[in-house]
């Protein structure tokens, strides 16, 4: 049976009051950061590293950076918002769990949104003043993030765990982000475009985010796989093969082609997924 990350994971270590103190200290620190108008419901906080996010997620990112202990068998998926995150999560899950019964994998993908199967560190795992015990999760543990490379937990680099990065044409990323944000607060597209280009949008600046992972990929190609949304859209099965090979789950043997087609078909972007998205993310993320 595949693992589905619980939305309310219990606190194990440190204990609940100690975890609350850790979050309170993170809030105190983040409250000193410069704020930048977002044009939405909440202003952004500007991280000392230059990237922007609303305060609760910035706090969770800080707690994750301090307390997430990566393992060498983990796989961390990273994207900018609105770059095909939901789709690549489903592909990653299918590739990582392919040693399980195929029908079971397809049932999981049909009955759970991929955000439940590959949870965000800063939006699902380290939230609600909780520091969950992740030690019992079976390998490979699958996590996701939008955090820039420089602000990831140090254990990600030290452990040598696999990192998969998905990039998208910034024009398409912006348009998708504008439509998404407009659901909450209607705003002028020219104003939003200026903000995006000036690097004052979710997890931005855009190119600094992308280049931080590109450079890491060039330096350590065995640890970081760099994919593009456009390549994935043009050749889903080919990119699925690359992904599976990278995480140590290659498609081989007489039944390999059939398995790829099953997984690729189920995980194609045109297939909608059921609800269960974390707050602030939609299924087309």
N, C-alpha and C positions, 0 to 999 in steps of 0.2 A: 504494500500500500504506500503510495507516495505521500510525502509530508506536505501538509498545508500549514503555513505559518499562522498561529492564532493571533487575532487582533489584540487581545488583552493578555499578553504573556506575563506570567507572574514573576515577581521580583525574587531573585535567589541570592545573588551576591553583587554588590553589598546589600545589606538589609534595607527594608523600605525607607526608614527615616534617614539613613545615610544617603540613599539614592536621592531623596528629596532635597537634602542639603547640597548635593552635587548639582542638581538642576537649578536650585536657587542661586548658587554661586555663578553658574553659567548665565542666568538671566541678568544678574548684577553686572557681569562683564559686558554682555551684549548691549545692555542699556546705555553703556558709555560710547557705543559706536555711533558714527555719523549716520543720520537718517536721510533718505532720499525719497522724494515724492514718487509714488508708483503709478498714480492715476487710477488705482484700484481701491479696494476697501482698506488696506493697510499700507503704510509706508514701508519701504525697504530699509533694512540695516545694511551698512557697507562694511564688510569684513576687512580687517587689516590687510588681507591678501588681495583686496580689490573687488571681490565679487559681492553680489547683492541677493538678499533673501529676506522674507518677513521674519520677525523676531522669533516666533515659536520654532520654526524650522531651523533657523540659525542656531538656536539653543540646542536643539536635538543634534545638529551636525557637530557642535562642539563636544557634547557628551559622547557621541559615537567616536569622535577622533580620540578621545581620552580613554575610552573603555572597551571598544570593540577589539577583540583578539582574533585576528585572522589565522587560519590554518593553511598549510601548504596545499590542501585538497579543496579549498574553497574556490568558488568562481564568483567574481564581482562584475556585474554588468553596469556600465556607466553611459549615460547619454545626457545631452541637453534636453530640457523639456520640449515636447512636441516634435521629437525626431524619430518616432517609430518605436518608442519604448515598449508599449504593450505587445507589439508584434514580435520584437526580438526576444522579449521575455518568454513568450510561448515557444519560440524556436529553441531557445536555450534550455528550457525545461524538457522539451521533447528529446533533445540531443543528450542531455545529461542523464535522463532516466530511461534511455532506450534499452538498457539491459533488463528492465522490468518487462512484464507482459505488455505487449503493444496495445491490446484492447484497454488495459487499465490506464495507460498513459492518455489514450484518446478520451476515455471517460473523465479523467481528471481535467483535461483541457476543455471539455464540453460543459462541465459542471462548476468549474471555478474560474474566476477571472485570473489572468496571469499575475496580477499584482499580489494575489494571495499566495501564489506558488513561488514567486521570486520577490520577496518584500523589500521595500526601500529602507535602508538603514535609518535615514533621517526623517522618514514620514510614517513608518510603521513599527520599526524595531525599538528605537530609542525615543519613546514618546510617553506622555502621561506620567512623568516623574518615575519612570521605570527603567531599570537596567536589568534586562532579562538574562537568565542563564541559558546560553545557546549551546552548551556542551553536549546535550543529548541529541541534537539534530544530526541525522546521519550524513556521512560524506557521499557525494560532494554537497556541501552547503551552498545554496544559491542565494545571493543577495544582489541588490541593485542600489544605485545612488545617482544623483545629479551633481555631487560635490566635485569641485575642481581638484586636480591631482595633488596640488600642494597642500590641500586641507584634508586629505584622506587620513584615516588612522595609520600611524607609522607601521603597524603590524602588517598592513597590506603589502608594503614593499619588502619588509623584513622576512615575511613568511614565504615569499615567492609564489603566492597564490595567483591563479589566472585572472586576468582583467580583460574584459571584452568591451570595447568602446565603439559606439555607433554614432556616426556623424551624418548630418543632412545639409543640403543646400540652405544657406541662411535665409534666402528669400522665402522658401517654402516653410522653413521653421518659423519665421516671423509671422507669416500669414496665418498659419495654424494657431500660433500662440495668441494672436490678436483676436481671432474668432473665439478661442477658448476663454480668454480673459473678459471678452465682451459679454459673456453669459452672466457675469457677476456685476460688472460695472461698464455700461456702454461708454466708449471713449473714441475720440477722433483718431482715425488711422494714421494721419500725418504726425500727430503728436506722439503716438505710440511708436511710429517708425523712427522718429528722431531719438527717442529714448533707447530703442533697441540699438541703433547705430552708435550711440554714445556709450554703450556698455552698461546702462543702468536698468537692466531688466532681469528676470529670474536667472540666477546663477551666472549672470554675465559679468564681464565682457565675453562675447561669443567666441572670437578668434583666440583669445588667451586660453579659454577653456579647451577648445579643440587642439590647439598647438601643444598644450601641456601634455596631452595624451599621445599626440603624434610623436613628439620628441621621446617620450617614454617608450613608445613602440619601436622607434628607430634604435634606441639604446638597448632595449631588452625585448626583442621580437618573440622570444620564447615565453615571456610573461604577459605581454600586452598584444592583443589582436585588435587591429584597427579596421572597422568595416564602415561602409557608407550605405545610407538608405537607398541611394540610386542603384547601386550594384545589387542590393538585396531585392529591390523591386524588379530589376531586369532579369535576375537569375536566382530565384529563391532556393532552388535545390542545390545549385552550385555553392552558394554562400552557406547553406546549411551543412554541406559537406566540409567546408573550411572550418566552420564553427565546431562541428563534432570532432574533427581531427585535432583541433587546437586544445580542446578540453580533455582529450584522451579517450573519446568515445567514437572512434571512426566507424564509418559504415563499411563493413566488409562481409564477405561470405556470399553464399548463393542467394540469400534472401535480402541482401543489402539494398538493392535497387527498390524492391517493393517497400521496404521499411522507410526509405527516404521519401517515396511518393506519398505514403500514408501520413508521415509527419509533416511534410511540406504542404500537403493539401489541407490538413486540419489547421495548420498554423498560418495559412495565407491571410494577408491583411483583410481580404474581403469577408472572411468569416468573422462575424461578431462574436463577442464573448459575454457571458452572463455578468451580472452586477457583482459588486464586492470591491470596488475601487477605493483606495484610501481617500480621505477628504482632500480636495484640491487637485485631484487627478481624474481625467476622464479616460474612457476606453480607447480613444484615438491618440493618447499621449505618445 
